[in-house]
């Protein structure tokens, strides 16, 4: 006889439990209902381009992982961890300087998507836009560890690096990446994103060439990436 009240109670509580577990509904400025999310894991790689005192471009590799979360229609937030290598050669032949630096950056960002995507709204959550352009800006910090040397070639195992300009490498700098790109819907839960950005930094020592060249201008770098974004 005690089983019947238990079953009745479970039946009454089931709708409440389902409601508690359902995503919370929000409303935009036009009173259209939307849900926040989904979250996506991102991973990819690309090439970096150093921009600084030495001026000679020598692309380096980059790898990153991160996450992105749709906050509301047109807006998303996220974060990334990026390992990247910078390198450059001197255009001033009398100095004959070059450098190589292996670095790590951690950033948080805001992404703006100007075109409407029906999947943002509660009534059309599975109707994904096939292509979405976006603009992105953020901030964070980088840990950098450059090594300068003489000569235009890549350093080998027997390279003789110059004494560092600073005694505290690896150093830390504030960074501010800005850029944009395109996201392509491939199959359910999977997007491919092509993205380009430029990163401003608070240091002139990404190349370990400051007092040796122009100490009045900070270094920066560009980044071209292709990423996979997986919804979970």
C-alpha positions in Angstrom: 0.0 0.0 0.0 2.9 2.4 0.5 4.1 2.0 -3.1 1.1 3.9 -4.5 1.8 7.1 -2.6 5.4 6.9 -3.7 4.5 6.5 -7.3 2.0 9.3 -7.1 4.6 11.6 -5.5 7.1 10.7 -8.2 4.6 11.5 -10.9 3.9 14.9 -9.4 7.6 15.8 -8.9 8.7 14.7 -12.4 7.5 17.8 -14.2 9.2 20.0 -11.6 12.4 18.1 -12.0 12.3 18.4 -15.8 11.6 22.2 -15.5 14.6 22.6 -13.1 16.9 20.8 -15.6 15.7 22.7 -18.7 17.8 25.6 -19.9 16.7 28.9 -18.7 14.9 31.0 -21.3 16.0 34.6 -21.9 14.6 37.4 -24.1 16.2 39.8 -26.5 15.3 43.4 -27.2 12.5 42.3 -29.6 11.1 39.9 -26.9 12.3 36.8 -28.8 13.0 33.9 -26.6 16.6 32.5 -26.7 18.7 30.1 -24.6 22.3 30.8 -23.7 24.8 28.3 -25.2 25.9 26.0 -26.6 29.5 25.8 -25.4 32.1 24.6 -27.9 35.6 23.2 -27.5 38.1 24.6 -30.0 41.5 23.3 -31.2 43.6 24.3 -34.1 46.8 25.7 -35.4 48.4 28.1 -37.8 51.2 30.5 -38.4 52.5 33.6 -36.5 54.2 36.6 -38.0 56.5 38.7 -35.7 56.3 42.5 -36.2 59.0 44.4 -34.4 62.4 46.0 -34.5 64.1 43.5 -36.8 61.3 43.8 -39.4 62.3 40.7 -41.4 59.3 38.3 -41.5 59.9 34.6 -40.7 56.6 32.7 -40.1 56.5 30.4 -37.0 54.0 27.7 -35.9 51.2 28.1 -33.5 48.9 25.6 -31.6 45.9 26.4 -29.4 43.0 25.0 -27.5 40.0 26.9 -26.0 36.3 27.2 -25.5 33.6 29.5 -26.7 30.1 30.1 -25.3 27.1 31.9 -26.9 26.0 34.5 -24.3 23.2 36.0 -26.3 22.2 36.6 -30.0 25.2 38.1 -31.8 27.5 37.8 -28.8 29.8 35.1 -27.5 32.6 34.9 -25.0 35.5 32.5 -24.7 39.1 31.8 -23.7 42.2 30.3 -25.4 45.6 28.9 -24.5 48.1 29.3 -27.4 51.7 28.1 -27.8 53.5 29.9 -30.6 57.0 30.6 -32.0 58.2 33.9 -33.2 61.3 34.5 -35.3 62.7 37.4 -37.3 65.8 38.6 -39.1 67.4 42.1 -39.3 66.9 44.3 -42.4 69.8 46.5 -41.1 72.7 44.4 -42.4 75.3 46.2 -40.3 73.6 44.8 -37.1 73.0 41.4 -38.6 70.7 40.3 -35.8 68.1 37.5 -35.7 66.0 35.9 -32.9 63.8 33.0 -32.0 61.3 32.9 -29.2 58.9 30.2 -28.0 55.9 31.6 -26.1 52.7 30.9 -24.3 49.6 33.1 -24.3 46.4 32.9 -22.2 43.5 35.2 -23.4 39.8 35.9 -22.8 37.8 37.4 -25.6 34.4 38.7 -26.8 33.1 37.7 -30.2 30.5 39.7 -32.2 28.6 38.0 -35.1 26.8 40.7 -37.2 24.6 38.3 -39.1 21.6 36.6 -37.5 21.7 32.9 -36.8 18.3 31.2 -36.3 19.8 28.6 -33.9 20.1 31.3 -31.3 16.4 31.3 -30.7 14.4 28.7 -28.8 12.0 27.9 -31.6 14.7 27.3 -34.2 17.6 25.9 -32.2 18.6 23.4 -34.8 18.6 25.7 -37.8 22.3 26.6 -37.9 23.7 29.3 -40.2 26.1 27.7 -42.8 28.6 30.6 -42.7 29.1 33.2 -39.9 31.5 36.1 -40.1 32.7 37.6 -36.8 34.8 40.2 -35.1 36.8 39.4 -32.0 38.8 41.3 -29.3 40.2 40.3 -26.0 43.0 40.6 -23.5 45.4 38.4 -21.4 49.0 37.8 -20.9 51.9 36.1 -22.6 55.0 34.4 -21.3 57.9 34.9 -23.7 61.4 33.6 -23.9 63.4 35.1 -26.8 67.0 34.3 -27.8 68.9 36.7 -30.1 71.9 35.7 -32.2 74.0 37.0 -35.1 73.4 36.0 -38.7 70.3 35.6 -40.9 69.9 31.8 -40.7 67.8 29.7 -38.3 69.8 28.7 -35.3 71.2 25.2 -35.1 72.1 23.1 -32.1 75.5 24.8 -32.0 74.2 28.3 -32.3 75.9 31.0 -30.1 73.2 33.2 -28.7 73.9 36.8 -27.6 73.7 37.7 -23.9 70.1 38.6 -23.1 69.1 42.3 -22.8 67.1 41.4 -19.7 68.1 39.1 -16.8 64.6 37.9 -16.0 63.6 35.8 -19.0 61.1 34.2 -19.4 59.2 37.5 -19.2 55.5 38.3 -18.9 53.6 40.9 -20.9 50.0 42.1 -21.2 48.5 41.4 -24.6 45.4 42.5 -26.6 44.5 40.5 -29.7 42.0 41.9 -32.2 40.8 40.3 -35.4 38.0 38.4 -37.2 37.2 35.4 -39.3 34.6 33.1 -40.7 32.9 30.0 -39.1 31.6 27.2 -41.4 29.0 24.7 -40.3 30.2 21.3 -41.4 28.0 18.6 -39.7 26.0 18.6 -36.5 28.1 19.7 -33.6 31.1 20.6 -35.7 32.3 23.9 -37.2 35.5 24.9 -39.0 36.8 28.4 -38.3 39.3 30.5 -40.3 40.6 33.4 -38.3 43.2 36.2 -38.5 44.3 38.5 -35.7 46.9 41.0 -34.6 48.2 41.1 -31.0 49.3 44.3 -29.3 51.8 43.8 -26.4 53.1 45.8 -23.5 56.8 44.8 -24.2 59.6 45.6 -26.7 61.4 42.4 -25.7 59.6 39.7 -27.6 62.7 39.6 -29.8 65.3 40.4 -27.1 66.2 43.4 -29.3 65.2 46.7 -27.7 68.2 48.7 -26.6 70.0 47.2 -29.6 67.5 48.8 -31.9 64.4 51.0 -31.1 63.3 50.9 -27.5 60.4 53.4 -28.1 58.1 51.0 -29.9 56.6 47.8 -28.5 56.6 44.5 -30.4 53.5 42.7 -31.7 52.6 39.7 -33.8 50.0 38.5 -36.2 48.3 35.1 -36.1 46.5 33.1 -38.9 44.7 30.1 -37.7 42.3 27.3 -38.7 40.3 25.7 -35.9 37.7 22.9 -35.3 34.9 23.9 -32.9 33.0 21.0 -31.4 29.7 21.5 -29.6 29.1 19.5 -26.4 
